[in-house]
Amino acid sequence: MGSPAPRRQSGVLIVDDQLANLKVLGTVLREEHEVSEVYIARSGAEALKIAGQVRPELILLDVMMPGLDGYEVCRQLKADEATRATPVIFLTARVESEDLVAGFEAGAVDYIRKPFQAAELRARVRLHLELKHSRDEIQRIGRERKDLIHLLCHDLRAPFSSMDAIIAILREAPEQFEAERERYTQMAADTVHNGLKTIDLVRAMHSVAERLFEPGSGLELESVGLRSAAEIARMVLRDQWQRKSVRVEIDVPPELTVRAESTSLSNSVLVNLIGNAIKFSHEGGVVRVRARTPADADQPRRVEIIDEGIGMPPEIRERLFEPGSSTTRPGTQGESGTGFGMPLVQRFVTAYGGQIEIESSESSQGAASGTTMVLSLQNGGDESPL
């Protein structure tokens, strides 16, 4: 078993119009090791401004203040998407049932009676910080499970499309299948194998306890032959580039290796990048996968996926890797997309310890257009074919 995770520290915002109360509360909370930052506000308006800027993990809010009272401040915090999930504890000398009900109806999670006891204050702050962190963790796990479902659905599409094309040849042109039986049979076997590897990857990622898609996560990194990974991606995308008469050229030294997880590199990263390059290329165009072995072994391996297609407008380029951002658009022949591919690509590349950049230009006044996706990946170790 590994060592226990370090305690998560949190910032707390204290709101009170009395400076003496702020000093006492601040002193008590700074002695609480779970609290890393203490922010103070002396009015409701100032509290709303600070909360929007620093996003505290917890807010201690005085009820009776001039101007905006605590109830109204709490209502406005809960109406704002940025602070809606932030727990609010009221500080109040009014403990009649109707006052407490009004506080809970405004959105507070608890109250602390004035004058407060330091031990009670620390205990309640600690409790609600732990509850907040638990909720955040549950939401994180839910998001990652959702991403895994998208990964499975998105990245199995290409293998199934390839199998569909092989079945179509078998049905519509059996003589062609008979003439090249060995090649098509091997292609079908490879396609099924890669689809199963993608399922295995998702299952393995689902079972790990660490954070997914991050350096040091459950992904098992190894030395992967880049040319072999690119050839697998080209095979998976065969139906797509053949249907559009696009050539996919791989210009990668056979000995070049990178540090990655093999299935996700070929079936997710390269399939998405090459697939997008095909999607936005014109019929009869060329997509190039290019890399060189640098003279310095410590230098990252620069991998380029280059197309001469329609390019990418700045507004899409800026949001391409944002999860949930609507950047999908039809290809040059009306091909559709989901919008999930590129955020997943970036997260895998980050998990490898690498980076991804975009170089793109749209056609204007006869100038050349196209997009180059640049991966910077760590050296895989001994340069030899996988």
Disulfide bonds with the S-S distance in Angstrom:
none
